[in-house]
Amino acid sequence: MGSAVLGEAIGAIRDWSVVNKKEPGDTRAANLFGSLVFNDAEQEKRLPKPVYHALRRTVTQGEALDASVADAVASALKDWAVEHGATHYTHWFQPLTGITAEKHDSFLNPTTNGKAVAEFSGKELVKGEPDASSFPSGGMRSTFEARGYTAWDPTSPPWLLKAGGAVTLVIPTAFVSWTGEALDKKTPLLRSMEALSKQAVRVLKLFGSTAERVVTTCGPEQEYFLIDRYFYLSRPDLINAGRTLFGAKPPKGQELEDQYFGAIADRAMAFMSDVETELYKVGVPVKTRHNEVAPSQYEIAPVFENANLATDHQMMTMETMRRTAPKYGLACLLHEKPFAGVNGSGKHLNWSMSDDEGHNLLSPGANPHDNIQFLVFCAAVLRAVNKWQGLLRASIASAGNDHRLGANEAPPAILSVFLGDMLTDIFEQIEKGGAKSTKHGGTLDTGVMVLPKLPRDAGDRNRTSPFAFTGNKFEFRAVSSNQSIAYPNIALNVAVTESLDYIATELEKAVKGGKKIEQAAAALLPKVIKENKRIIFNGNNYSAEWEKEAGKRGLLNQKNTVDALPNLIAQEVVDIFEKYKVLNGRELHARYDVMVETYNKTINVEGQLMVLLANRYILPAALEYQKQVAQSVAAVKSAGGKSTESKKVLDQVIKLTDELKRRTDKLQKGLEHESASADKHAKHFRDAVVPAMASLRESGDALESIIPHELWPLATYREMLFIK
């Protein structure tokens, strides 16, 4: 990046101010929270009691909503939205693109006297009809088959979007085709939640519970980068690919470990505060903010919610972050690996199950040694991860996550479960015959008199584990920062559903045979643990020794998306998705096709960008520097002097420049590959294009390290990551 341009960028950053960036008004979080949501309190206030109670039964018990109730809800919803300035409404859904979609319709309808009135019917609330042919469908919809429907999800309350001076009523919906097939991520998520609830309740009933429903709950931690927008706009790769395709390692990275939990810079803090304010208004319960490990990397995290609502809120969080960043002269980067050589970004998915009586089914309670119900549910999850590790691996597969998984800050592509010392010991004792563990949490003495003694958890934490038990939940750490959490949730729900079904069936047989539930569970648990203990690993998942050990245990080690995605359409996976009515075979194959196509398109875009950057940015800079050095060498020689070292510099520049051009041409040729098979095309990209991109990057980064600053055309890592 030339010195003049850099000077302008630094000047803009220097003159930046937080003054008047946020909208005026009440900024107290308690007063703001849910102020733009048609939530339970607003529903109770505005709806007739019979309608309100009918709607609550739909939300909490899954009862169908009849037309008269829908009309009453629509009328109250319209009045509420119009009072807040809304002129339009939209059915907001999550197609297979990985982002959200919306089509806005006006409330206004013209009257015969030349006026207009605001109208909104139950039919318009419950069903919309966007074009279903222009979204990815994996072949389920052709161009001429355009009809699709959006269906209101009553469990996720409507909210108001204020953007660009407009106010729009947002109605969370599912998206299905005219043939009834799911074209989105919410429909199978809701189906998977219903399936898990059914099997979990079977287990609970055996333990004497009166619960009627179980919901999966989650709280995703979102990691992201913030860089100055001036630098972002100077990098075509960031604009079009979300990550830097070239970039030499800076003199300082994260090796001093001075970023993590450090003081938050003023501009980043202002951005975070504004994002939180906007999210509070629409009912997103964000809780945590802090600096992450890499320079200019941060995290935001919410408290737990029902999985479908948490999925909606997570998409809203990403959109709000992207929309808010430019107000502060920033760009929010959500790619899994926007910068090489420093930590990438994940979206740690904290996952659990709760019944409708408020009990967390993965909470050990005060004495996990004797809490057999907890041990049964925990063992069910353990079995699910072991038996369906391929499905879980496929749920987090993407071209972006390929750069992150297995790096030194992220869990490997190998799925394993961390249980902690005490729970592992309990499971080992159960397998051996039921002897009790002697390991407990106790207290932690810090050795400082003025500090209190801290209650010690029953187990340590393991940040290297892809799937870790953390006290009353499991943390799926391998989920990537840029993806919807719907797929990992669906995969977990289906895997655990099958496991609970198996356990419920075995326990029911034993109870019918005359055993008490405690005896039946005590007899079944050792078998489940023995068959699935290979998935337990409490050590360092980053180590080479673990990779070898995992191979001996027979665990999958699929290091890239192309290897992982076929798990999604393995016959046993198709069978359980169909058994529990989450997705049929056609719907599942469609998602596989979309994911393969997305991989191919992502690699193609990145490859084409690399060719463009090499030919139009780096090569001209290299040739200009080559010319300048050559002229210097010639000038010294013509004056009768010797320029041995200068000649070495010239030789190095010539060598690297020629190498850059050869590797650019090789990549260009690789990108010209054509195949009627998307699978074969993906394998070509993996085996030929991705290595060619890595090779070209080496040449480009080597040139960056020697070309003068004023000639280098791209913002560098030392600028983007450290000038704030």
FENGIKA-V200025 format. One record per pair of residues at least 6 apart in sequence whose ideal C-beta (glycine too) atoms are under 8 Angstrom apart, sorted by the first residue. I is the first residue (numbers start at 1). J is the second residue. D is the distance in whole Angstrom. If there is no record, write none. Layout:
# FENGIKA-V200025
I J D
I J D
This chain:
# FENGIKA-V200025
1 9 8
1 231 8
1 234 6
1 709 8
1 712 6
1 713 7
1 714 6
1 715 5
1 716 7
1 719 7
2 710 5
2 711 7
2 712 8
2 713 7
3 709 6
3 710 5
5 234 7
6 709 8
6 715 8
6 719 7
8 230 8
9 228 7
9 230 4
9 231 6
9 234 8
9 715 8
9 719 8
9 723 8
10 723 6
12 228 8
12 230 6
12 329 7
13 228 6
13 230 7
13 329 7
13 723 6
13 724 7
16 267 6
16 328 8
16 329 5
18 266 6
18 267 7
18 270 4
18 328 8
21 270 6
21 274 7
21 327 6
21 328 6
22 270 8
22 273 7
22 274 5
22 277 7
26 32 7
27 277 6
29 276 8
29 277 8
29 280 5
32 277 6
32 280 4
32 281 5
33 280 5
33 281 8
33 283 7
33 285 8
34 41 8
34 280 8
34 281 8
34 282 8
34 283 4
35 280 8
35 281 5
36 84 7
36 159 6
36 160 4
36 162 7
36 281 4
36 282 5
36 283 8
37 157 5
37 158 7
37 159 5
37 160 8
37 281 8
37 282 6
37 283 4
38 77 6
38 80 6
38 81 8
38 157 5
38 158 5
38 159 7
39 157 5
39 283 6
40 56 8
40 157 8
42 80 6
43 52 6
43 55 6
43 73 8
43 76 8
43 157 8
44 52 5
46 76 4
46 79 7
46 80 6
47 55 7
47 72 6
47 73 7
47 76 5
48 72 6
51 69 5
51 72 4
51 73 7
54 63 8
54 65 7
54 66 8
54 69 5
55 65 7
55 69 6
55 73 6
55 154 7
57 63 4
58 64 7
58 65 5
58 154 5
58 155 8
59 154 6
59 155 5
60 213 7
60 356 7
61 212 7
61 213 7
62 194 7
62 213 7
65 126 7
65 154 6
67 122 6
67 123 8
68 122 8
69 122 8
70 122 3
70 123 7
70 125 6
70 126 5
71 121 6
71 122 4
72 122 8
73 122 7
73 125 6
74 120 5
74 121 6
74 122 5
74 124 7
74 125 4
75 120 7
77 120 7
77 125 7
77 158 6
77 169 7
78 89 8
78 107 6
78 118 6
78 119 7
78 120 4
78 169 8
81 89 7
81 107 8
81 158 8
81 160 6
81 167 8
81 169 4
82 107 7
82 118 5
84 160 6
84 167 6
85 167 4
86 107 7
86 160 6
86 167 4
86 168 6
86 169 5
87 106 6
87 107 6
87 108 7
87 166 7
87 167 7
87 168 8
88 104 4
88 105 6
88 106 5
88 107 7
88 166 7
88 168 5
88 169 7
89 104 7
89 105 6
89 107 6
89 120 7
89 124 8
89 168 7
89 169 4
89 170 8
89 171 6
90 102 4
90 103 6
90 104 5
90 105 7
90 161 8
90 168 6
90 169 7
90 170 6
90 171 7
91 102 7
91 103 7
91 128 4
91 130 7
91 150 4
91 152 8
91 171 5
91 173 4
92 100 6
92 101 7
92 102 5
92 170 5
92 171 6
92 172 6
92 173 6
93 100 7
93 101 6
93 102 8
93 130 8
93 150 5
93 172 8
93 173 5
93 174 7
93 175 4
93 184 5
93 186 7
94 100 6
94 101 7
94 175 7
94 184 5
94 185 5
94 186 5
94 311 8
94 315 6
94 484 6
94 486 7
95 101 5
95 135 4
95 136 7
95 175 6
95 183 6
95 184 5
95 185 8
96 135 6
96 136 4
96 137 7
96 138 7
96 183 7
96 184 7
96 185 7
96 590 8
96 591 7
96 594 5
97 135 6
97 136 6
98 482 8
98 483 7
98 484 6
98 598 7
99 315 8
100 315 5
100 319 7
101 130 7
101 135 7
101 175 8
102 168 8
102 170 7
103 128 7
103 130 5
104 168 6
105 124 8
105 128 8
107 118 4
107 119 6
107 120 6
108 116 4
108 117 7
108 118 6
108 119 8
109 116 6
109 117 6
109 118 8
109 119 5
110 116 5
111 117 6
125 152 6
125 171 7
126 151 7
126 152 5
127 149 6
127 150 7
127 151 6
127 152 7
128 149 7
128 150 4
128 173 7
129 147 7
129 148 7
129 149 6
129 150 7
130 148 6
130 150 6
130 175 7
131 146 5
131 148 7
132 141 5
132 145 7
132 146 6
132 147 6
132 148 3
132 175 8
132 177 5
132 178 7
132 183 6
133 141 5
133 142 7
133 143 5
133 144 7
133 145 6
133 146 4
133 148 8
134 146 8
135 141 8
135 148 8
135 175 8
135 183 6
136 594 4
136 597 7
136 598 8
137 177 7
137 183 6
137 590 6
137 594 7
138 589 7
138 590 3
138 591 6
138 592 7
138 593 4
138 594 5
138 597 8
139 590 6
139 593 6
140 177 6
140 179 8
140 181 5
140 183 7
140 586 7
140 587 7
140 590 5
141 148 7
141 177 6
141 183 7
145 177 8
145 178 7
147 177 7
147 178 4
148 175 6
148 176 7
148 177 5
148 178 7
148 183 6
149 175 7
149 176 6
149 177 8
149 178 7
150 173 4
150 174 7
150 175 5
151 173 6
151 174 5
151 175 8
151 176 7
152 171 6
152 172 8
152 173 5
153 172 5
153 173 6
153 174 6
153 186 6
153 190 7
153 308 7
155 190 8
155 306 7
155 308 6
155 309 7
156 172 4
156 308 6
156 309 5
156 312 5
157 172 8
157 283 7
158 169 6
158 170 6
158 171 5
158 172 7
159 169 8
159 170 5
159 282 4
159 283 7
160 167 6
160 168 7
160 169 6
160 170 7
160 282 7
161 167 7
161 168 5
161 169 8
161 170 5
161 282 8
163 323 7
172 186 8
172 312 5
173 186 8
174 182 7
174 184 6
174 186 5
174 187 4
174 190 7
175 182 8
175 183 5
175 184 4
175 186 7
175 187 7
176 182 6
176 183 6
176 184 8
176 187 6
177 183 5
181 584 7
181 586 7
181 587 5
181 590 8
182 188 5
182 191 8
182 583 7
182 587 5
185 311 8
185 484 6
185 486 4
185 487 7
185 490 8
186 308 7
186 311 7
186 312 8
186 486 7
188 486 8
188 490 5
188 582 5
188 583 5
188 587 7
189 307 7
189 308 6
189 311 6
189 486 5
189 489 6
189 490 5
189 493 8
190 308 6
191 580 8
191 581 6
191 582 5
191 583 8
192 489 7
192 490 5
192 493 4
192 494 5
192 497 7
192 580 7
192 582 5
193 215 6
193 216 6
193 306 8
193 307 6
193 308 6
193 493 6
195 493 7
195 494 7
195 497 5
195 580 4
195 581 7
195 582 6
196 214 7
196 216 6
196 353 7
196 493 5
196 494 8
196 496 6
196 497 5
196 500 7
197 213 5
197 214 5
197 215 7
198 497 8
199 497 5
199 500 4
199 501 5
199 504 6
200 214 4
200 353 6
200 355 8
200 361 7
200 377 8
200 500 6
201 209 8
201 211 6
201 212 7
201 213 7
201 214 6
201 355 8
202 500 7
202 501 8
202 504 4
202 508 7
203 373 8
203 376 6
203 377 7
203 380 8
203 500 6
203 503 6
203 504 5
203 507 7
204 211 5
204 214 7
204 355 6
204 361 8
204 373 8
206 504 7
206 507 5
206 508 7
206 511 6
206 517 5
206 520 8
207 373 5
207 517 6
208 517 8
209 355 7
209 357 8
210 357 7
211 355 4
211 356 5
211 357 5
211 359 7
212 356 6
213 355 7
213 356 4
214 353 6
214 354 7
214 355 5
214 356 7
214 361 7
215 306 5
215 307 7
215 353 7
215 354 6
215 356 8
216 306 7
216 307 4
216 351 7
216 352 7
216 353 6
216 489 7
216 492 7
216 493 6
217 304 5
217 305 6
217 306 6
217 307 6
217 310 7
217 351 7
217 352 5
217 353 7
217 354 5
217 360 8
218 304 7
218 305 7
218 307 5
218 310 5
218 349 6
218 350 6
218 351 5
218 352 7
218 485 7
218 489 6
219 301 7
219 302 5
219 303 6
219 304 4
219 305 7
219 310 7
219 350 5
220 301 7
220 302 7
220 310 7
220 314 5
220 347 5
220 348 7
220 349 5
220 350 7
220 479 7
220 485 5
221 288 8
221 299 6
221 300 8
221 301 4
221 346 8
221 347 7
221 348 4
221 350 7
222 299 7
222 300 5
222 301 7
222 314 7
222 317 6
222 318 7
222 321 8
222 334 8
222 347 6
222 481 7
223 292 6
223 297 6
223 298 7
223 299 5
223 345 4
223 346 6
223 347 7
223 481 5
224 297 7
224 298 6
224 299 7
224 300 8
224 321 7
224 332 6
224 333 6
224 334 5
224 345 6
224 481 6
225 294 7
225 296 5
225 297 5
225 298 7
225 332 7
225 333 4
225 338 5
225 339 7
225 345 7
226 268 6
226 271 7
226 296 6
226 298 6
226 325 7
226 330 5
226 331 7
226 332 6
226 333 7
227 296 6
227 330 7
227 331 6
227 333 7
227 720 5
227 721 7
228 329 6
228 330 6
228 331 7
228 720 7
228 723 7
228 724 7
229 325 7
229 326 6
229 329 5
229 330 6
229 331 5
230 329 7
231 331 8
231 715 4
231 719 6
231 720 5
231 723 8
232 238 5
232 239 7
232 331 4
232 333 8
232 720 8
233 239 7
233 331 8
234 714 7
234 715 5
235 244 7
235 714 6
235 715 6
235 720 8
236 609 6
236 612 7
236 613 6
237 243 7
237 244 6
237 245 4
237 246 7
237 606 8
237 609 5
237 610 8
237 613 6
238 244 6
238 331 7
238 333 7
238 338 7
240 605 6
240 609 6
241 335 8
241 602 8
241 605 6
241 606 5
241 609 6
242 333 7
242 334 7
242 335 4
242 338 7
242 400 7
242 482 7
243 333 8
243 335 5
243 336 8
243 337 6
243 338 5
243 339 8
243 400 7
243 403 7
243 606 8
244 338 6
244 339 6
244 340 7
244 717 8
245 606 6
245 609 6
245 610 5
245 613 6
245 693 7
245 697 7
246 610 8
246 613 6
246 618 7
246 697 6
246 700 4
246 701 6
246 704 7
246 714 7
247 339 7
247 340 6
247 701 7
247 704 7
247 714 8
247 716 7
247 717 5
248 701 4
248 702 8
248 704 4
248 705 5
248 716 7
248 717 7
249 340 8
249 341 5
249 701 8
249 717 7
250 716 7
250 717 4
250 718 4
250 721 7
250 722 8
251 718 7
252 295 8
252 718 7
252 722 7
253 294 8
253 295 7
253 341 6
253 342 5
253 717 8
253 721 8
254 293 6
254 294 5
254 295 6
254 342 5
254 343 7
257 293 7
259 291 5
259 292 7
259 293 6
259 294 7
259 295 5
259 296 8
259 297 7
260 291 6
260 292 6
260 293 5
261 290 6
261 291 6
262 291 5
263 291 8
264 272 7
264 289 7
264 290 7
264 291 6
264 298 8
265 724 5
267 328 6
267 329 7
267 330 7
267 724 6
268 298 6
268 330 8
268 724 7
270 328 6
271 324 6
271 325 6
271 327 8
271 328 5
271 330 6
272 289 5
272 298 7
272 300 7
274 324 5
274 327 7
274 328 8
275 286 8
275 300 7
275 317 8
275 320 6
275 321 6
275 324 5
276 286 5
276 289 7
276 300 8
278 320 5
278 324 7
279 286 5
279 313 8
279 316 7
279 317 6
279 320 6
280 286 7
282 316 6
283 313 8
284 302 6
284 313 4
284 316 6
284 317 6
285 302 5
285 303 5
285 305 7
285 313 8
286 300 6
286 301 7
286 302 5
286 317 7
287 301 6
287 302 6
287 303 5
288 299 7
288 300 7
288 301 4
289 298 7
289 299 7
289 300 5
289 301 8
290 298 7
290 299 6
291 297 7
291 298 6
291 299 8
292 298 6
292 299 5
292 343 7
292 345 8
293 342 8
293 343 5
293 409 6
294 339 7
294 342 4
294 343 4
294 409 8
294 721 8
295 342 7
295 721 4
295 722 6
296 720 7
296 721 5
296 722 8
296 724 7
297 342 8
297 343 6
297 345 7
300 317 7
300 321 8
302 310 7
302 313 7
302 314 8
302 317 8
304 310 7
304 350 7
304 352 7
304 473 8
305 313 7
307 351 8
307 489 5
307 493 7
310 485 7
311 484 7
311 485 5
311 486 5
311 489 7
314 347 8
314 484 7
314 485 5
315 484 6
318 334 6
321 332 5
321 334 7
322 332 5
322 334 8
324 332 8
325 331 6
325 332 4
333 345 8
334 345 7
334 481 5
334 482 5
335 345 7
335 400 6
335 481 7
335 482 6
336 344 5
336 345 6
336 346 7
336 398 7
336 400 4
336 401 5
336 403 6
336 404 4
336 480 5
336 481 5
336 482 6
337 344 4
337 345 8
337 400 7
337 403 4
337 404 5
337 407 8
338 344 8
338 345 8
339 717 6
339 720 8
339 721 7
340 403 8
340 697 8
341 717 8
342 721 7
343 407 8
343 409 4
343 410 8
344 403 7
344 404 4
344 407 6
344 409 7
344 410 6
344 481 8
345 404 8
345 480 8
345 481 4
345 482 8
346 404 7
346 410 6
346 477 6
346 478 7
346 479 6
346 480 6
346 481 6
347 479 5
347 480 6
347 481 5
347 482 8
347 483 7
347 485 7
348 475 5
348 476 7
348 477 5
348 479 7
349 475 7
349 476 4
349 477 8
349 479 5
349 485 6
349 488 5
349 489 7
350 470 7
350 473 5
350 474 7
350 475 5
350 476 8
351 473 6
351 474 5
351 475 8
351 476 6
351 489 7
351 492 6
352 360 6
352 361 7
352 362 5
352 472 6
352 473 4
352 474 7
353 360 7
353 361 4
353 362 6
353 377 7
353 496 8
354 360 5
354 361 7
355 361 7
360 472 5
360 473 8
361 373 8
361 374 7
361 377 5
362 374 7
362 377 6
362 378 6
362 381 7
362 469 8
362 472 6
362 473 6
362 474 7
363 374 7
363 471 8
363 472 4
364 371 6
364 374 5
364 423 8
364 458 7
364 471 8
364 472 7
365 371 5
365 374 7
368 374 6
368 375 7
368 422 7
368 423 7
368 426 7
368 458 7
369 426 6
369 436 5
369 437 6
372 518 6
372 521 5
372 522 7
372 525 8
373 521 8
375 426 7
375 427 8
375 430 7
375 521 7
375 525 6
376 503 6
376 507 8
376 521 5
376 524 8
376 525 7
377 500 8
378 423 7
378 469 7
379 427 8
379 503 7
379 525 6
379 528 5
379 529 6
379 532 8
380 496 6
380 499 4
380 500 5
380 503 5
380 528 8
381 417 8
381 474 6
381 496 6
381 499 7
382 417 6
382 419 8
382 427 8
382 528 7
382 529 7
382 532 5
382 535 6
382 536 7
383 499 5
383 502 7
383 503 8
383 528 6
383 531 7
383 532 5
384 492 7
384 495 4
384 496 4
384 498 7
384 499 4
385 392 6
385 415 6
385 417 5
385 467 6
385 495 7
385 535 6
386 417 8
386 531 8
386 532 4
386 534 7
386 535 4
387 495 7
387 498 7
387 499 7
387 532 7
388 491 7
388 494 8
388 495 4
388 498 7
388 573 8
388 576 8
389 415 4
389 535 7
389 555 7
389 556 5
390 556 6
390 558 8
390 564 8
390 567 3
390 570 7
390 573 7
391 491 5
391 494 7
391 495 6
391 567 6
391 568 7
391 570 8
391 573 5
392 415 6
392 467 8
392 476 8
392 488 7
392 491 5
392 492 7
392 495 7
393 413 7
393 415 6
393 556 6
393 558 6
393 564 5
393 567 6
394 491 7
394 564 5
394 565 6
394 566 8
394 567 4
394 568 4
395 487 4
395 488 5
395 490 7
395 491 4
395 492 8
395 568 8
396 405 8
396 476 8
396 478 5
396 479 5
396 480 6
396 483 7
396 487 8
396 488 6
397 561 4
397 564 4
397 565 6
397 595 7
398 480 6
398 482 7
398 483 6
398 561 6
398 595 8
398 598 7
398 599 7
398 602 8
399 561 6
399 598 8
399 599 5
399 602 4
399 603 6
399 606 8
400 480 6
400 482 6
400 602 7
401 478 8
401 480 4
401 483 8
401 561 7
402 559 8
402 560 5
402 561 6
404 410 5
404 480 6
405 411 7
405 412 6
405 413 5
405 478 6
405 559 7
406 412 5
406 413 6
406 559 6
408 542 6
410 477 8
410 478 7
411 464 6
411 465 6
411 466 4
411 477 5
411 478 5
411 541 6
412 466 7
412 541 6
412 542 7
412 546 8
412 547 7
412 557 8
413 478 8
413 557 6
413 558 6
413 559 5
413 560 8
413 564 7
414 466 7
414 541 7
414 546 8
414 547 7
414 550 5
414 555 6
414 556 7
414 557 5
415 466 6
415 467 6
415 478 8
415 535 7
415 555 7
415 556 7
416 465 6
416 466 6
416 467 7
416 535 6
416 536 7
416 537 4
416 541 7
416 550 7
416 555 7
417 465 7
417 467 5
417 468 7
417 469 7
417 474 8
417 535 5
417 536 5
417 537 7
418 462 4
418 465 4
418 467 7
418 468 4
418 469 6
418 536 8
418 537 7
418 538 5
419 427 7
419 459 7
419 469 5
419 536 6
419 538 7
420 457 8
420 458 6
420 459 2
420 460 6
420 462 8
420 469 6
420 538 7
421 439 6
421 458 8
421 459 5
421 460 7
421 538 7
422 437 6
422 439 4
422 440 7
422 441 7
422 458 4
422 459 5
423 458 7
423 459 6
423 469 6
424 459 8
424 536 6
424 538 6
425 437 4
425 438 8
425 439 5
426 436 8
426 437 5
427 529 5
427 533 7
427 536 7
428 529 8
429 435 5
429 436 6
429 437 5
430 522 8
430 525 5
430 526 6
430 529 6
431 526 5
431 529 5
431 530 5
431 533 7
432 526 8
433 526 7
434 522 6
434 526 8
439 458 7
440 458 7
441 455 7
441 456 5
441 457 6
441 458 4
442 456 5
443 453 5
443 454 7
443 455 6
443 456 6
444 453 7
444 454 4
444 455 7
444 456 4
445 453 5
446 453 8
446 454 7
457 471 6
458 471 8
459 469 7
461 468 7
461 470 6
462 468 5
462 538 6
462 541 8
463 477 8
464 540 6
464 541 4
464 542 5
465 477 7
465 537 7
465 538 8
465 541 6
466 476 7
466 477 5
466 478 4
466 541 7
467 474 6
467 475 7
467 476 6
467 477 7
467 478 7
468 474 7
468 475 5
468 477 7
469 475 8
476 488 6
476 492 7
479 485 6
479 488 5
490 582 7
493 582 8
494 576 6
494 577 6
494 580 6
494 582 6
497 576 8
497 580 5
498 576 5
498 579 8
498 580 7
503 524 7
503 528 7
506 520 8
506 524 5
507 517 7
507 520 5
507 521 7
507 524 6
510 519 7
510 520 3
510 523 7
510 524 7
511 517 6
511 520 6
515 523 7
534 553 4
534 554 7
534 555 7
535 555 7
537 546 7
537 549 8
537 550 8
539 546 6
540 546 6
547 557 7
550 557 6
551 557 7
558 564 4
558 567 8
560 686 6
561 595 8
561 599 5
561 682 8
561 686 8
562 596 8
562 599 7
562 682 5
562 683 6
562 685 8
562 686 5
565 592 6
565 595 6
565 596 6
565 599 8
566 592 8
567 573 7
568 588 7
568 591 7
568 592 5
568 595 7
569 588 6
569 589 6
569 592 5
573 588 7
574 585 5
574 588 6
577 583 5
577 584 7
577 585 8
577 588 5
578 584 6
578 585 6
583 591 7
593 678 7
596 678 5
596 679 6
596 682 5
597 678 6
599 682 6
599 685 7
600 678 6
600 681 5
600 682 5
600 685 6
603 685 4
603 689 6
603 690 7
604 671 6
604 685 7
604 689 8
606 693 7
607 667 6
607 670 7
607 671 5
607 685 8
607 689 5
607 692 8
607 693 6
608 671 6
610 664 8
610 667 6
610 693 6
610 696 6
610 697 7
611 664 6
611 667 6
611 668 5
611 671 7
613 700 8
613 714 7
614 660 6
614 661 8
614 663 8
614 664 4
614 696 6
614 700 6
615 664 6
617 713 5
617 714 6
618 660 6
618 700 5
618 703 6
618 704 8
618 713 7
618 714 8
619 657 7
619 660 6
619 661 6
619 664 7
620 713 8
621 703 8
621 707 6
621 711 5
621 712 6
621 713 5
622 653 7
622 656 7
622 657 4
622 660 6
622 703 5
622 707 6
623 657 7
624 711 6
625 653 6
625 706 8
625 707 5
625 708 7
625 711 6
626 650 7
626 653 5
626 654 6
626 657 6
629 646 7
629 649 6
629 650 5
629 653 6
630 650 6
632 643 7
632 646 6
633 643 5
633 646 5
633 647 6
633 650 5
636 642 7
636 643 4
636 646 7
637 643 7
649 706 8
652 706 7
653 703 8
653 706 7
656 699 6
656 702 5
656 703 5
656 706 8
657 703 7
659 699 5
660 696 7
660 699 4
660 700 6
660 703 6
663 692 7
663 695 5
663 696 4
663 699 5
664 696 6
666 692 5
666 695 8
666 696 8
667 689 7
667 692 4
667 693 6
667 695 8
667 696 5
670 684 8
670 688 5
670 689 5
670 692 5
671 689 6
673 681 7
673 684 5
673 685 8
673 688 7
673 689 8
674 681 8
675 681 4
675 684 7
704 712 6
704 714 8
704 716 7
